[in-house]
Amino acid sequence: MRPDVDKVDLYSIRELSPAEPLTPDEDWLVALCNPNTGVSYKAGLELLGYIISNMIGSGIVLPERVYRIGELLPSGVTVGTYMDTDGLEKGYINDPYLDGKVYSVNRRGIELMVKGLEWDNDQPSRQVRLLRTDANGEGDVFNDGEIITLQFQPQISPIISAPDAIGRFVSGVYPVAGNTFLTASSHRKHITIQSAGTITLSSSYPENVICSISQNTLTDAQSTINAPLGQVIGFNGTGVQGVWLGRNERISLIRSGVSWYIVDDNIGYYRVGQIVAGRLRGPNQLIAQGQTVLRSDYPRLLDYLNRLNAAYPGVVLNAASWGSAKTYWGWGDGVNTLQVPDLRGYFPRWLDLGANIDADRVASSLQNKPGSAQSDEFKSHTHTWRAETSNDSLGGTGWVTSSSGNGGAGTNTLHAANDATGGSETRPKNIGELPLIYV
């Protein structure tokens, strides 16, 4: 066919050799047939992709399955005969790869076999079962040297039907490290963050195409995912400039106009500040032991402290105040650092919040202060004590009991019995765990 011919007759091409792997720099042509006129035309792969995506959505086309009877067959394939209900021996192909797939069978190289008349796949382990009887009254079998070709029906996904639907899912991986402005080379690829930084999305990212991002770092430093200038990310009921990803977290977005929408995520934004007990620190957790951390490593922690201090004014302290009240969060140096509460050795207790049960916190105006600490203390109480009946000899003594602390000793010198017991603190039975805070 001459390269300048646009209109051609349609011929069978099933006997042609399979195409070599396509490369982006080659302009491959395909033949398209108009079913109404029977006329075929040439088209490039880009046009073919547009037609498929615009009309039927994303499609996966499996390669042809070829069997050369009597020669080397695909792994796991067997060719044999079975006894049909008419008493004749007929051929079959057993190929587990075909299970669950829709396919047609080409045996003669020119036309497809008729399913239900010449072949069928209605029996287990006989995915291609011959049905015909030849002119001599013998059953149809596969012969050595025959080439059997199976063609599969495309597997179509109609999700988010759009002209660009062919690329709505990712293909390939695009690694980034540190601060990065994404460009067209990242489109339709899964973006994996290898070291934390600020990742700015591409303003030209195709609409209705999934943008998939994950952070796979060895440290807990967080990344900021920013919308391009003039665009926003829909998050927490509003449009924001950016969201944050921690270690082993992911987010999938889709763009429509100037807005990005979150399709799926496992980001830990709503866990920040939660305190849990554990025996090994996990991703996006800190041991609450009064350390100082960098704001640049934990940008969503700074966001959390701003929200916490707005809800409970005064519970995030400046550096001078935090030094003597380390169970609170601290603003650090006010520019580059933050201070983590020191919860070592403490039990948690729910705030009073107006219940008038925790009288000491109420008296100190701390009933609504998350992070406020109390020293150990006994509740006020009285004890029964004993007094001597006589002190002029060691023998023959006795004791009387007085709950009021008066009487029993007369005018004699008073000796109170003090029986020491216990340890260095008062505590319930307990198990030591790490105090872990999500960041």
Buried (B, 14 or more C-beta within 10 A) or exposed (E): EEEEEEEBEEEEEEEEEEEEEEEEEEEEEEEBEEEEEEEBBBBEBEBBBBBBBBEBBBBEEBEEBEBEBEEEBEEEBEBEBBEBEEEBEBBBBBBEBBEEBEBBBBBEEEEBBEBEEBBBBEEEBBBBBBBBBEEEEEBBBBEEEBBBBBBBEEEBBEEBBBEBBBBBBBEEEBBBEEEBBBEEEBBBBBBBBEBBBBBBBBBEBBEBBBBBBBBEBEEBBBBBBBBBEEBBBBBEEEBBBBBBBBBBBBBBBBBEEEBBEBEEBEBBBEBBBEEEEEEEEEBBBBBBBBEEBEBBBBBBBBEBBEEBBEEBEEBBBEBEEBEEBBBBBBBBEEEEBBBBBBBEEEEEEEBBEEEEEBEEBBEEEBBBBBBBBEEEEEEEEEEEBBBBEEEEEEEEEEEEEEEEEEEBBEEEEEEEEEEEEEEEEEEEEEEEEBBBBBB
